[in-house]
Amino acid sequence: MKHKTLKAVLLLAVLACVAVFPACGGDPQPQESSQGQVTDDRVIKSMQAEIRALKAELERMKAREEAILSRLLEQEIAMDDAQEEIAYLKQRIDSLNLQIGYIKEEIDELRRQHIVVPDPSEDMGTFYNLYDAYTQGYLTQNDLMHISYYSYGNVVVEGAEGSGDGVEIDFTPEAELQPLDPSVERDIKNTYFLEFPAGFCDGSTGEVEYGTEILEVSYFGCYDGSYVVRVDSDHWGYGAAIIAFYVGGVYFHYTGPEYLVFRYDA
């Protein structure tokens, strides 16, 4: 009876070991971790660097093509030589564009494997534009001067009324801009996704194609709970128009994503 009891105890111990440590008694099993995500991020950054190098070569090829056409117009080179050179350059340009396209597709595929879609409960705050934040008292004129300096390295204010001219003033913040806290950056990205979902969805199907992993946040300081940022992604395109305006008498201009002011909900 004692032997049976001992065997039963040993069996229970083994079962408990297997339940708590599934790899007990065998080879170690792989576990889910963030290592795969970190590796993919490094691969993506490497691919993005390769795209930048290819684009630089693409610009060189285009400049070379323009130079040849210019020389041809000035009759500095023979037509046959120019046509042969241009044919080569066009072929190289097409090849570079294909390479860039393939790499972008690989990056998209890697990102799709790690789409980060926040839960609605992670909508942590509210976004305002600079004008609304200023008129509602969330930013002061001094805050706007800091934002301008951190954006452009100088501050321009409105000149005489009706002149339409701006005047650069002598302004330097007392402290350097500190990095954005990672937890705040995460909350900004999550809230941005939930507030502006269209930028993450397939235009034809409406299905979520990307998550917050594609977002890049530029930070221009925190002013009494108001975090001033610009949120962008290399998946979004913008026109070449320059947006210029005054807020609180301070001049701002940009192309691309607008300035946003993020505040946590009370």
VEXDREN-2710 file (C-alpha; in Angstrom, 1 decimal):
% VEXDREN-2710
k/r/px/py/pz
1/MET/0.0/0.0/0.0
2/LYS/2.9/2.3/0.8
3/HIS/4.4/1.7/-2.6
4/LYS/1.2/2.5/-4.3
5/THR/0.8/5.7/-2.3
6/LEU/4.4/6.7/-3.1
7/LYS/3.8/6.0/-6.8
8/ALA/0.6/8.1/-6.8
9/VAL/2.5/11.0/-5.1
10/LEU/5.3/10.8/-7.6
11/LEU/2.8/10.8/-10.5
12/LEU/1.0/13.8/-9.2
13/ALA/4.3/15.6/-8.8
14/VAL/5.2/14.9/-12.4
15/LEU/1.8/16.0/-13.7
16/ALA/2.2/19.2/-11.7
17/CYS/5.6/19.8/-13.2
18/VAL/4.2/19.3/-16.7
19/ALA/1.3/21.6/-16.1
20/VAL/3.4/24.4/-14.6
21/PHE/6.5/23.9/-16.9
22/PRO/5.3/22.5/-20.2
23/ALA/8.9/21.9/-21.3
24/CYS/9.8/19.9/-18.2
25/GLY/11.5/16.7/-19.2
26/GLY/12.1/17.8/-22.8
27/ASP/13.8/20.4/-24.9
28/PRO/13.2/24.1/-24.0
29/GLN/10.2/25.5/-26.0
30/PRO/10.2/28.9/-27.6
31/GLN/8.2/31.5/-25.8
32/GLU/6.4/34.6/-27.1
33/SER/8.5/37.7/-26.4
34/SER/9.2/41.1/-27.9
35/GLN/12.5/39.9/-29.4
36/GLY/10.8/39.1/-32.7
37/GLN/9.4/42.6/-32.8
38/VAL/12.7/44.2/-32.0
39/THR/14.4/42.1/-34.7
40/ASP/11.8/43.1/-37.3
41/ASP/12.2/46.8/-36.3
42/ARG/15.9/46.6/-36.9
43/VAL/15.3/44.9/-40.3
44/ILE/12.8/47.6/-41.2
45/LYS/15.3/50.4/-40.3
46/SER/17.9/48.7/-42.4
47/MET/15.5/48.5/-45.3
48/GLN/14.6/52.1/-44.9
49/ALA/18.3/53.0/-45.0
50/GLU/18.6/51.0/-48.2
51/ILE/15.6/52.9/-49.7
52/ARG/17.3/56.2/-48.9
53/ALA/20.5/55.0/-50.6
54/LEU/18.6/53.9/-53.6
55/LYS/16.7/57.2/-53.8
56/ALA/20.0/59.1/-53.6
57/GLU/21.3/57.1/-56.5
58/LEU/18.0/57.6/-58.4
59/GLU/18.4/61.4/-58.0
60/ARG/22.0/61.1/-59.3
61/MET/20.8/59.2/-62.3
62/LYS/18.1/61.8/-63.0
63/ALA/20.6/64.6/-62.7
64/ARG/23.0/62.9/-65.0
65/GLU/20.2/62.4/-67.6
66/GLU/19.3/66.1/-67.4
67/ALA/23.0/67.0/-67.8
68/ILE/23.2/64.9/-71.0
69/LEU/20.1/66.4/-72.4
70/SER/21.5/69.9/-71.7
71/ARG/24.8/69.0/-73.4
72/LEU/22.9/67.6/-76.3
73/LEU/20.9/70.8/-76.8
74/GLU/24.2/72.7/-76.8
75/GLN/25.6/70.3/-79.3
76/GLU/28.5/69.3/-77.1
77/ILE/27.9/65.6/-77.7
78/ALA/26.8/63.5/-80.6
79/MET/23.2/62.3/-80.8
80/ASP/24.1/58.6/-81.0
81/ASP/26.2/58.9/-77.8
82/ALA/23.5/60.8/-76.0
83/GLN/20.8/58.3/-76.9
84/GLU/22.9/55.4/-75.8
85/GLU/23.7/57.0/-72.5
86/ILE/20.1/58.1/-71.9
87/ALA/18.8/54.6/-72.7
88/TYR/21.2/53.2/-70.0
89/LEU/20.1/55.8/-67.5
90/LYS/16.4/55.2/-68.1
91/GLN/17.0/51.4/-67.6
92/ARG/18.8/52.1/-64.4
93/ILE/16.1/54.5/-63.2
94/ASP/13.4/51.9/-63.8
95/SER/15.5/49.2/-62.0
96/LEU/16.0/51.5/-59.0
97/ASN/12.2/52.3/-58.8
98/LEU/11.5/48.5/-58.9
99/GLN/14.0/47.8/-56.1
100/ILE/12.5/50.6/-54.0
101/GLY/9.0/49.2/-54.6
102/TYR/10.0/45.7/-53.7
103/ILE/11.6/46.8/-50.4
104/LYS/8.6/48.9/-49.5
105/GLU/6.4/45.8/-50.0
106/GLU/8.7/43.8/-47.7
107/ILE/8.5/46.5/-45.1
108/ASP/4.7/46.6/-45.3
109/GLU/4.5/42.8/-44.9
110/LEU/6.8/42.9/-41.8
111/ARG/4.6/45.6/-40.3
112/ARG/1.4/43.7/-41.0
113/GLN/2.8/40.8/-39.0
114/HIS/2.9/43.2/-36.0
115/ILE/-0.1/45.5/-36.4
116/VAL/-0.6/47.3/-33.1
117/VAL/-4.3/48.2/-32.8
118/PRO/-5.2/49.9/-29.5
119/ASP/-8.3/49.1/-27.5
120/PRO/-10.9/51.9/-27.4
121/SER/-10.2/52.2/-23.7
122/GLU/-6.7/53.5/-24.6
123/ASP/-8.2/56.7/-25.9
124/MET/-6.5/58.7/-23.2
125/GLY/-7.0/62.3/-24.2
126/THR/-8.0/65.0/-26.7
127/PHE/-6.2/66.7/-29.6
128/TYR/-6.4/70.4/-30.4
129/ASN/-4.9/72.5/-33.1
130/LEU/-2.6/75.4/-32.0
131/TYR/-5.3/78.0/-32.5
132/ASP/-7.9/76.2/-30.4
133/ALA/-5.4/75.4/-27.7
134/TYR/-4.4/79.0/-27.5
135/THR/-7.9/80.5/-27.5
136/GLN/-9.0/78.0/-24.9
137/GLY/-6.2/78.9/-22.6
138/TYR/-4.1/75.7/-22.8
139/LEU/-1.2/77.6/-24.4
140/THR/0.2/81.1/-23.7
141/GLN/2.0/83.4/-26.1
142/ASN/5.3/82.5/-24.3
143/ASP/4.5/78.8/-24.8
144/LEU/4.0/79.5/-28.5
145/MET/7.4/81.3/-28.7
146/HIS/9.0/78.2/-27.2
147/ILE/7.2/75.9/-29.7
148/SER/8.4/78.2/-32.6
149/TYR/12.0/78.1/-31.4
150/TYR/12.0/74.3/-30.9
151/SER/10.6/74.1/-34.4
152/TYR/12.7/76.5/-36.4
153/GLY/15.4/77.8/-34.2
154/ASN/14.0/81.3/-34.1
155/VAL/10.8/83.2/-33.3
156/VAL/9.0/85.6/-35.7
157/VAL/6.1/87.7/-34.5
158/GLU/3.6/89.9/-36.3
159/GLY/4.9/93.3/-37.4
160/ALA/3.0/96.6/-37.5
161/GLU/-0.7/96.1/-37.9
162/GLY/-1.7/95.8/-41.5
163/SER/1.9/95.5/-42.8
164/GLY/1.7/91.7/-43.2
165/ASP/5.4/91.5/-42.3
166/GLY/6.9/89.4/-39.6
167/VAL/9.7/90.5/-37.3
168/GLU/12.2/88.1/-35.9
169/ILE/12.8/88.7/-32.2
170/ASP/15.6/87.8/-29.8
171/PHE/14.2/84.8/-28.0
172/THR/16.0/81.7/-26.6
173/PRO/14.4/79.3/-24.1
174/GLU/16.1/79.0/-20.7
175/ALA/16.1/75.2/-20.9
176/GLU/16.8/72.7/-23.7
177/LEU/13.9/70.6/-25.0
178/GLN/13.7/67.3/-23.1
179/PRO/12.7/64.0/-24.8
180/LEU/9.1/63.0/-24.7
181/ASP/8.3/60.4/-22.1
182/PRO/7.8/57.0/-23.8
183/SER/4.6/56.3/-21.9
184/VAL/3.1/59.6/-23.0
185/GLU/4.3/58.9/-26.6
186/ARG/2.4/55.6/-26.5
187/ASP/-0.7/57.3/-25.2
188/ILE/-0.5/59.9/-28.0
189/LYS/-0.1/57.2/-30.7
190/ASN/-3.0/55.1/-29.3
191/THR/-5.3/58.1/-29.0
192/TYR/-4.3/59.3/-32.5
193/PHE/-5.2/55.9/-34.0
194/LEU/-8.6/55.9/-32.3
195/GLU/-9.3/59.6/-33.2
196/PHE/-8.1/59.5/-36.8
197/PRO/-8.6/55.9/-38.0
198/ALA/-8.9/56.7/-41.7
199/GLY/-5.1/56.9/-42.1
200/PHE/-4.7/53.3/-41.0
201/CYS/-7.3/51.7/-43.2
202/ASP/-7.3/50.3/-46.8
203/GLY/-9.0/52.9/-48.9
204/SER/-11.0/50.3/-50.9
205/THR/-12.0/47.8/-48.2
206/GLY/-12.0/50.0/-45.1
207/GLU/-10.1/47.3/-43.2
208/VAL/-7.4/48.2/-40.8
209/GLU/-4.1/47.9/-42.7
210/TYR/-1.6/49.4/-40.2
211/GLY/-1.5/50.1/-36.5
212/THR/0.4/52.6/-34.3
213/GLU/3.7/50.9/-35.3
214/ILE/3.8/53.2/-38.4
215/LEU/3.6/56.4/-36.4
216/GLU/6.4/58.9/-35.8
217/VAL/6.0/61.6/-33.2
218/SER/7.9/64.9/-33.4
219/TYR/7.8/66.7/-30.0
220/PHE/8.0/70.4/-29.3
221/GLY/7.5/70.5/-25.5
222/CYS/4.9/70.2/-22.7
223/TYR/3.3/73.3/-21.3
224/ASP/1.2/72.8/-18.2
225/GLY/-0.1/69.4/-19.4
226/SER/-0.3/70.4/-23.1
227/TYR/2.0/68.2/-25.2
228/VAL/2.7/69.8/-28.6
229/VAL/3.5/67.3/-31.3
230/ARG/3.3/66.5/-35.0
231/VAL/2.3/62.9/-35.9
232/ASP/3.4/61.5/-39.2
233/SER/4.0/58.3/-41.1
234/ASP/6.0/57.4/-44.2
235/HIS/2.7/55.8/-45.5
236/TRP/1.1/59.2/-45.8
237/GLY/1.6/61.8/-48.5
238/TYR/1.2/65.5/-48.5
239/GLY/1.1/68.3/-51.1
240/ALA/3.9/70.7/-51.5
241/ALA/1.9/73.7/-50.2
242/ILE/3.3/75.6/-47.3
243/ILE/0.7/76.3/-44.5
244/ALA/1.6/79.6/-42.8
245/PHE/-0.3/81.4/-40.1
246/TYR/-0.1/83.4/-36.9
247/VAL/-1.3/82.2/-33.5
248/GLY/-1.1/84.6/-30.6
249/GLY/1.0/86.9/-32.7
250/VAL/3.6/84.1/-33.3
251/TYR/4.4/82.9/-36.8
252/PHE/4.2/79.2/-37.8
253/HIS/4.6/77.4/-41.1
254/TYR/4.8/73.8/-42.2
255/THR/4.3/71.3/-44.9
256/GLY/3.0/67.8/-44.0
257/PRO/1.2/67.0/-40.7
258/GLU/-0.2/69.9/-38.6
259/TYR/0.8/70.8/-35.1
260/LEU/-1.4/69.1/-32.5
261/VAL/-1.8/69.7/-28.8
262/PHE/-2.5/66.6/-26.8
263/ARG/-4.1/66.8/-23.3
264/TYR/-5.1/64.0/-21.1
265/ASP/-8.8/63.8/-20.3
266/ALA/-9.6/64.7/-16.7
END
